[in-house]
């Protein structure tokens, strides 16, 4: 299949359709509007269904109903809208319903702005909604990777019966890159015998539910879900390491920020500093072992986490490094994007600090 | 021996948890009898609410989904769009449908979503201990209107059936009551009509059922039935509010 030049948001929508998603429920919010618009156009062509819901709250609950009926289903939004979806996301995680949720993050808190940000990391990886649960959080850094992760994300969701979040940002959604829709690593997926499709007597009655009033039963249910999370943590971690083998300093960054850091690696080399990059692709499960492993290496003197936030992923980096090496942070927030020269300055500062 | 009375196939044998005198049991049975009569049990997916009927998924003998508070019409929309040949219904109380879920019910109706809603209006929040509902009458004493509902502080009771009947997408809306045998018989006819409306693909259908809550109204079951007739029916007039041929 040949490559086509596509906007990030549209490539994500097309990837979902190629992955067999036939139901999309959304609500307008910048900077993800191209996703619902693309779905509104494409879904009728594929025999699928697009609804512009009355709110993000309704959209995620339509996703709940459709997922419970056994369909591949997606919704997308941006930060304030994702906050509204948290109720439904918690219910879906509890009822073990698969779906893909796209968050094209914008600056917050509150109504915030419409420029790119990474300030929803805590919300995406630490729960967001109420109760004990996790989403699988995938953070692409290119449009090709976004398309690949959407396709794989539907499989991950179905395999583990858990919602999957694609965490992008305004830049990834709005820019254009060549993309190819490809199906590597297709998985053997279990049949959806649990879906509510009408009870004809051929199977037990199916109930999609998150109400478990008996505390012992609820604890058992949560523990069972956490066993599942254990498998996800063991099997689904994705991470890219660049130039770490002789690095003095390792920068941790994901998504758009990691692209900027890659250009800083070359700038730093001109200044005689060897910089590596660890780029978590799954933010949950977080590649903590990768950080631990590199922290053990003699040549690595420090870590620097760079984010478009005031410092959220840095907490997980610190847990991974576990005190073995110092972890520094540099971030811009509110829709401001870190410049390569500013990141280079931070790297130099870190070098001076650890060489003292 | 001739069997003259039995449990509808569309109900499980799980005993209801409802309080003595509560009319939820009657309405559950009416819905189940209609499902039996229309022979739709095997292709029905129901959506339970949050409120006293939260365990409805244990009683209706069909596939069920339990929705978040007020979101049943959105959940039902998702199900119906995936399974257009299935019969999809929501069963919701007045807090669920007329307060927290107002947006969901209004927009399901305005989309002409081909689902059926059974709306229990007992003028109070039952499960949480008797707080004011959007449908609580002026002057009615509840846990959160201890001096009686005051229109200047708490506004007016909302007539959902009349409101939804104004929407183009609604195909059949009727308000009924279950305070006596005659009205229970009429209520069943309305429930059947609502499901038939969906089967004919006409659009959104809803039956509002005036119901009692003896526990939180602080009355005996008999007093509650009388109170419904005397106080609720004058404010919530019975009858068909919308019917599309």
Interface residues (C-beta under 8 A of the other chain):
Chain A: X23 X25 X49 X51 X53 X54 X55 X57 X58 X59 X61 X62 X63 X64 X65 X66 X67 X68 X69 X70 X71 X73 X87 X88 X91 X95 X196 X197 X198 X199 X200 X201 X205 X206 X207 X208 X209 X210 X211
Chain B: X41 X42 X43 X44 X45 X47 X54 X55 X57 X61 X62 X63 X64 X65 X66 X67 X68 X71 X74 X75 X76 X77 X78 X79 X80 X81 X82 X83 X86 X103 X104 X106 X107 X111
